Amino acid sequence: MIFETHIPTFPINQFIESFVYYKGYNPDHSVDRFLPDGYTYVVFDLTDYPKFIYDNHSLKEIQSCRNVWFSGIREKYITIPSGRDSEMFIIYFLKGKAYPFVEMPMNELTDFVVDGELVMSNEILNMREKLLECLTVQEKFLYAEQYLTKAFSRKLITNPFVDYSINQILQNPCQLSINHLSEKVGYSQKHLIKIFKEHVGVTPKVFLKIIRFQKALQEIETHKTVNWTSIAFESGYYDQAHFINDFKEFSGFTPNQYLKMQSDFANYIAVG
């Protein structure tokens, strides 16, 4: 299996966390449940056959994806191929930082997977063709960084109030309240929610819940023995009941069920 990651340089690294390329991953299972992680992605499929999104319960095909697609931030889990026999190039945007690259409010893309050209113009298909022409993985990384920097340099503008809010949630998910956050940025809660949804895709409250859920997953990964009360507290939940409710909402499983089903990669659970 080939799995390589590239961290871009300034200025694009203020918006894109990494580029990822993989090929030759061949797990035993064929279908994964992908959990909400707070990220937004652009996926370049470098093969010539479609990939599918499946119904979360029946596992029947409900959407076909080809060439390039944009995956908005998720409030709900989604059922997707495991990556078997795939060759993918993926753009991982920094949490809350995809807005300058799209031509619509981010909340219109929440929980949707959309053809890339509908979100980022037809040029994204030309980018895929160029990636296919690159002979090495490093050439793909270099081309992607140079192309995106040139194509979007005039749009790489941040909203300092949204940035501050995102950073506060990421740094202090356990102690932070949305009331405190709106006071800090000097906006009413209503206005903060409006601009946050436009730039990030979800409300500050939902984003905070996703980040707490992710912190809980990290706690599960790092502890050899699991104490659910301790994990709930360390992840910012007031009690174990709220922790379990959020966990089931975002994963479809109880924490104990999840513990028995962990797979090769965080946020992916084999379901078929």
N, C-alpha and C positions, 0 to 999 in steps of 0.2 A: 504494500500500500504506500502511496505517496501522499503525504499530508504536510503542506508547507504554509507558513504564515508570514506576512510582510506588514511591518508597521510603517505607514507613510510618513513623509517629512512635512515641515511647515510649507504652506499654510493649510494644506488639505488635512493634516493630522488634527486640526482643531474641530473637525467634523466627522472624519472617518477613523475608526479605531484600528481597523486592520483589513487586509485582503487575505482570503484563504483559498487555497487550491487543494483539491484532493482528487485522487483517482485510484481505482483498484481496491476499494473497501468492499469486502464481501462477507457480511455477517450471515449468520444462519437464518435470521428472520427477514421478512420482506417489508413489514409495515411498522412504523414508529408513531407513538403519540408524542408530539412536541409541545412542551409546556411554555406558558408565557414567561419571557425573560427580560422584557423591557427594551429589547432591541428592534431595530428596523433593518431590513436587508434588501439588497438587490442580488438576485441569483442568476448567473449565466450558466446555462446548461450547454456544455460543449459536446454533447452527443446529438444524434439526429432523430431520437425517438421521444415521444412525450412522457412526462411524469404526471402523476395523478394525485389529487387530494381526495381523501375518502371520507365517507360518513363516519362520524365518531363511534357509532354504535353498530351499524350493520357492516361497516368496512366496504361498502359499495362505492365505486368511483362516482364522484359528484362534480369534479372539475379537472380539466386537462390543462397542463402548463407546457409551453414550448419556448425554446430559445432564451428569453430573458423575462424574468418576472420580478415584481416589486412586492415585498411582503411587509405590510404595515405592522405596527406594534399590536400585540395581542392581549386581549382580556380573557380569552378562552383558549383552551388547548385545541390543537388541530392534528389530524391524522394524515401522515405523509409517507412516501417511500422511505425505506431504511437507508438508501444510498447505495445499494448493491449495484455493481456494474455501472456506476455513474462516473462522470468526469465533470466537476463543478468548479466554478470560480465565483466567489462570494464576496460582496462588499458588506462589511459590518460597520454601520454608522455608530458613532458614539450615541449613547442614550439621549434622545431628545434633539439630535443634531441633523436629522435628515431634511428638515424643512426647506433649506435653500436649494435643494436639488429637485424638488417637485413643483408642480404647477397647480397645486390645490391645497386647501387646509389639510393637515395631517389626520384630523379626526374623520375625514371622508374615506380614509384608507384603513382605519382601525379594524382589525380582524378580517381584512381582505387580502387576497393574493391577486394581483392585477398584472396584465401584460405590461412589460417595462416601457414600451413605446407610448402607452397611454398616459404614463405618469411622468416620464423624463424625455419625451420626444423620440422621433425615429432614429436619432443619432445613436441611441443606445444599442440598436441592432447593428449599426456599423462598428461599434466598439466590440461587439461579440465577434464579428468577422475578423477584426484585427487580432483579437486574442487567439483565435484559431490559427492565425498565420504565424504567431510567435513560436519559435522553436523550443524554447526552454521556459521553465516556470518563472525564473527570474526576469526574463524578457516580458512575460505577461504582467508581472507585478510593476515593472518599470513603465511599461506602456500605459497601464491603467492609471497610475499616479499622474503621469504627465498629461494624459488626455483629460482626466477629470479636473485637474488644476487649471488647464487652459480653457476648458469649456465652461467652467462654473466660477472662475476667479472673480467676476464682477458681482456674483450673487452670494459670495461667502460672507454674509453679514449676520451677526448674532443679535439676539435681544437680551440685554444684560439682566433684565428682571426674570425672564424665563431661565436663563443660564444660572442665575443665583438660586432660583427655586429648585432646579434639578440638582445642583450640587449639594444643597442643604439636605434634600431627601436622600441622596446617595451616601452622604457622609454621616447623617444622623437619623437613620430610619427608625431607631428604637425610641428616641425621645421626642421627635418632631411632631407638632400638631399643625394642621392647616391654618388655624386661627393665628398662631404665632408667625407662620410663614407670610400670610397676607399683611400682617402688621410690619414685618421686616421690609417687604418690598414697597410698602406704601400704597398698595392697591386694596380696593374692596375685594372681598372673597369672590363676588360675582365677576368682576373684571379679571382677576387673576385666573379664575377657572376658564374664562373665554379665551384669553391669549395662550394659556397653557395648552388647552385642547387643540388650538390651531397649530401650535408649534410642535407639540409632542404626540398628540393623538388621543390622549385620555385626560381626565381631570387629575389635579394633584393628588386627590385622595386615592384614586385607583392606582396611579403610578406608585404611591407610597405602599399600597397593599402588595403590588407586584414585587417591589424591592424587598419588602419584609419576607415575602414568600421565597424569594431567591436567597435571602440570608439564611432562612430556615434550611433550604436545600444544602447550602454550604456547611452549616452546622452538622447536618446529618452525615455529610461526606467526611468531615474531619474528626468526628467522634467515633471511637471504636465501640463504645457502649452507649446506647441511646437512652437518654432520660427526656421524655417528651415535655415534662413540665419545665425543665431547664432550657431546652431548645426553644420552647414557646417564649419564655422570658427573654432569652438572649436575642431573639429575633424581633422583639418589640411588641409582642402580643400581651394584652392585659391578663389573659387567662388561657388555659388549654383549650377551652371550648371554642373561642374565637380562632385560635390557631388551627384547629381541626376543620372548622367550617371553611376558612380561607383555603386550606390545603386541598380539600375536596373540590372546592370551586375551581381552582386553578389546574388541578391534575386529574380530577375524576376519581381519585383514590384516597383512602385514609392514609395517614403517615405510616402505619404498620404495613399496609398493602404495598405502598411505594418502596419501603425498605426491602421487601422481598423481590422487587422487580427492577432494581437498578440495572442499567445497561452500560455500554462502553463509554458513553458521553453524557455529561450532565444535561438535564432537560429533555432527554430522549428516553422513552420507555417502549420496549418491544411489545406490540399488541397483536401481531399477526405474521 
